[in-house]
Amino acid sequence: MWSEDTPRNPETDDSADARQPGQARGSAGETDPGEMETRDATGSSYAPEARGAPLSDQERLASPPAEREEPEDIEPPSAGFIVQLFLLPAVIVGVIVLLWVGFGKIATGYRSVEDYIAGLQSSEPKWRWTTAHELAVRLQNDRDLASDASLAAELKRLLISANRDRSDSDPGDEATTFRAFLIRALARMRVYGILDPIVDAALHDPVAEVRAAAIWALTERAQNEFAASERSQIARTLCEAVDDPSPEVRRFVAYGLGTLSSDAAAVLDALRQLAHDADRETRFNAAAALARKGNVSAVTTLVEMLHTADLKKSGMDDEFAAYVTEQALNALREAVRQGARLDDPQLREAVKLVASSENPRLSSAARDLLLRIE
């Protein structure tokens, strides 16, 4: 913010400059004869007595010239003054630049491999998991760092060690958080031979949060062309996790299986099982995944997803209910594109119901699907 001088108001200012011509310095309404206005023939006002008449040429010549003062000697600036004037501001600017560069590096995660390893090995639990989190984020876009074999080896060693010591950890504690971020960072390394400790965590960690993080990390890695040769192992791990006791983990499993390009019998069987899961979001993920693979066998669950009004009545908020229905329509459209036939009358009626929806987006998508199947 900045401040400006308050503008002077001639109507309220008591100073001499603000007085009206002809008004005395005393009380309002009284006039000073010396300041009385006089108007000439043109109507212009002037106060000759107050302002004074100009000097004539004779008077100006007769006036003695004013005495000129001799200028004082000017000393040159001292060395100390020059230092204060130039050197000190330069030092201040230099410090500001260094601080700016330093904070810029911190903000962009500019740390060496050695720095990361030191942070991951720290005796301070919070420093370990925050370092693992920062590293996982950076590895998303830094291929050079993700290809560092020494870093991958250290991450793998640390995860194997953390897996051995996990029996005493609890959900939400710092050791659990460290394992979850460590898994994510290791899965993003562009190095082979690092899957085993991640698979171990996905299937055997006592904390559901960590198992879910491992399932998600494997799913993310499977989408990377670099890891194409590992997809079969990842698929086997996800299929094995369909019986996980945690609904949260099973949701990630259903989603992960749906993203795999594999249409192997084991993958389809796992999705069919999950399409009838007790957890609603799990079965929704599985039914939509099957449909996207050209399989519309999970009719009951797909119909459930298409009944937007019933979803709202069950406690689901309006926006998410519409999203679920839209995902079902998109999955069915992909199934039809792959050659699937929507012969089930219950499924067709559910699509027609959506076509009459007040939601223009849903009704448009449903009408488009009906045109494709009729």
N, C-alpha and C positions, 0 to 999 in steps of 0.2 A: 504494500500500500504506500501511498505517498500523500502529502498534504499540500494544499495550495493556499496562498494568502487570500484572506476573505476579501472579496471585491468591495470597494467603498460605495456606499449609497449616499448620493448627494442629498437625498430627501431626509435622511436621518443622521448624517454625520454632523457633529458639533464643531468640527475644525473650521478654521477661517476660510479654507479653500471651498468649503461646502456652503458658506453663507450666500444668500441671494444678493445680488447687487443692490446697494442702497440700504442693506440691513445692518444695524449696528452690531458691535461686538458684545453689547450688553444684552438686555432683555429683548424678547421678540417684539416686533412692531415698532421699536424706536429706531430712528435713523440718525446717522452722523452726517452733518452738513458736508464734511470733507469727502464723504463717499457717496453723496447724492448723485443719482444718475441724471444725465443730461442727454437729450436726444437732438440730433442735428436735423437738417432738412430732409435727409434721406430716411430718417426713422431709426438710424443706427444709434445704439446707446454707448455712452462713454462717460468716464468720471475723471476729468482732467486734473482735478485737485488731488485725487487719491493716487493716480498713476503717474503724474508728473508730465510736464511738456517736454518734448525733445529739445536738446541743446542746439543752438544756432552754430554756424560755422565759426563765427568770431569767438563765441564762448568756448568752443572746443579747442581753438588754437590758443586761447589765453590760459587755458588750464595747464598747470605744470605737469610734466610727464611723471607717471608713477615710478617710484624707485624699484629697480629689479633686484631681487634677492640672488645672491651668489649660490650656485648649486653646491650641495655638500659633496665631499669626496665619497665615491662609491668603492667599497672594498670588494675585491674578487671573492667568490664563494670559496669556503674552506673545503678541505678534503673530507672532513666529517659530514658537512652539509651535502656534498655530492654523493657520499655513500648512502645517506638517509634518503636522498631524492631518487636514486637509481638502483642501488644494489639491494636495499631492503625490499622494495616492491618486486624485484626480480626473484628474490628468495621466496617471497610469499606465493607468487605465481607458480614457481617450481614445485612448492609443496602441494599446492592445489592440484596441479597436473598429476603428481605422483599418487595422491589420494584417489583421484578420478580413475587412473589406470588400475590401481589396486582394487578398488571396489568393482570396476568393470570386470576384472578377471574373476573375482569372487562370484559376481552375479551370473556370469556365463559358465561357471563350473570349470574354470581353467586350472586343472590340477594334473600333475604328472601321475604316471602309473605308480611310482614310489609313494607319492602322497596318498593315493587311494589305498594302497596296501597297508601303509602305516595307520590310516584311519580305521580300516577294517580290523586291524590287530590291536587297536587301542584297548586299554583296560577299562575305559569308561563306556558302559553299555549304550548310553545315548549317542555318543560319538560314533560308535560302530554302526548302529542302524541308520543314522542320518547319512553317513558316508555311503552305505549300501544303497540307500534311496537315491542319493544324488548320482551315483554311478549308474544305476539302472536307467535313470532318465537320460543321462548323456549318451548311453550306449544305443539309444534309439536312432541317433543321427550321426554318430561318430564311427565310421567304418574302420578307420585306422586303429582307434582304441579297441574296438570290438574284435579286431584281428590279432591282438597282442597275446601271444601264447603264454607268456609268463603271468599275465593277469588272469587268464582263464584257469591256469593251473592253481593259482592261489585261491581263486574263488571256489574251485572244486574242492580243494583241501579244506577250506573253511566250512563249506557246507557239509562235508562228510563228518567233520568234527562236531558241528552243531547238531547234526542228526543223532550222533551218539549221546549227546548231553540233553536231549529234548524231553526226557521222561519227567523232569521236574518243572517244566514250563507250563504256564497258564495262559488262557486266551487274553490277549491285550497286553501282556507284559513285554518288556523290552527284548528279551531273548526270542520270543515268538515273532515280534516285529522284525527283528534282525534276520531271522530265517526266511521270512516271507520276502523281504527285499533282496536278500542274497540270492534266492531262487530266481527272482525276476532278472537280476543282473546277469547271472550265469547263463540263463536261457537265451539272453540276447547276444552272447559272444558268438562270433563267427569262427568257431573252432570246433572240431569234431572230438568225440570221446568224452563229452561232459554230461550226458543224459542220465547216467545211472543214479547219482545222488538226488536228482530232481524227481525221477520215477519213484525212488524210495520215499521221498517226502510226500508225493501225491497219494501213495497207497498206505503209508504206515505212520505218518506223523500223528501224534495224539490230539493235535489241535485242528479243528475243522478249517479255521482261517488259513492255516498254512497249507493244508491239502488243497483247498480251493485256489490258493495262489499258485501252487504247483501245476494244477490242471490248466489254469489259465495261461501260465507260462509255456506249457507244452503246446497248447492250442495256438498261441501266438507264434511259436517257433515253427510249427508245421506250415504256416502260411508263407514262410521265407523259402525262396527257391534254393537258397544255400543248403537248407536242411532237408531237401527232397528225399535223400537216402534214409532219413531217420523217421519218415512218416509212418512206416509200418510198425515200428516200435512204439511210436506215440499212439497210434490207433489201438494197439493191444493194451496199452496202459489205460486208455479211456474206457475201453470195453470192460476191463477188469474193475473199474471204479463205479460201475452202474449200481452196485449194491451198497455204496457208501451210506452210513447211517445219517449223514447230514443232508437235509434238503438243499442247502446252499451249494454243497459240493456237487450234488446230482444235477442241479441247474447248469453249472459250468460244464459238466460232462455232456449233457444233452446238447448244449450249444456247441461245444468243441467237436463232437461227432458230426454235427450238421455242417461244420465248415470244412471237414475233410473231403477231399475229392474222391476218396475211396467209396465204392459201392459194394465192398466185400460183404459176404453173408453175415459175418460177425458184427460188422458195423450196423447193418440193417436190423439184425435181431436185437442188438442193444437199444437201438432207437425205438423199436416196437415195444420193448419192455418199458422204457421210460415214458412212452406216450400214454401209458396207463398208470403212471406214478401217482401216489397219494398227494404229492405236492403239485398244486395247480400250475405254477410257472414252469416246473420241470416238464410236465406233460405237454404244455403249450410249446415249449422249445423243441421237444422231440417230434411232435406232430407236424410242426412247420418244417423241421429239418427233413423229415421223410417226404413231405410233399415237394420240397425243393429238389429232391432226388428222383422225382417222378413216381413216388409211391403214395397213394391216397388211402392206405388201409386203415389209418387212425381216424375213421369217420366220426366216431363219437366225440373225440376231442376237438376235431375241426369244427363240428357243429357247435360245440360249446363255445369256441372262440368267436364264431360268427353271431352269436346271440348277444349283441352289445347290451341290450336292456337288462338281461339277466346278470351280466357281469357287473353292471352298476348296482343292481339290487343286492348283490353279494358283498358289497362294500368297496368295490374297486372304483377309483375316481374316474370321472368322465373321460379325461384325456388319455389315461392309460387303457381304459376299456376300448376306446376308439383305435388306439394303437394296436392292441391285440387283434381286433377284427381286421384291420388293414393288413397286418402281417399274414393272417390266414388267407386273405384274398390274394395277396401277392404270391404266397406259396402255391396256392391252387392254380393261379395263372401260369406259373413256371411248370407245374406238373402237366398241365394241358399242353404247353409248348413242347414238352418232351414226349407227348403222345399219350398221356394218361386220359382215361375217360371218366367223367363224373356221372356215373350211371346211378349212383345211390340216390333215391328220391328224397331222403331226409336231407342230404347234403345240398341238393338242388333247391329245395324249399328254403333252406337257410340262406342261400345266396340270394334268392328272390326277395326274401325279407329285408336283407340289407339294401337291395336295390331301391326299396321304398323308404329308406332311412331319410331323416331330416338333415343328416350330415351330408352335404353335397360331395365331399371327397369320397366318402364311403359308398354312397349311392352310385357315383360315377364309376368307381372301380368295380362294383358288383355288376352294373349293367354291361360294362366292357367284358367281364368274364362270361356273362350269359350269352353274349353274342358269339363268343368263341366256342361254346359247348352246344349251342342249339342250331 
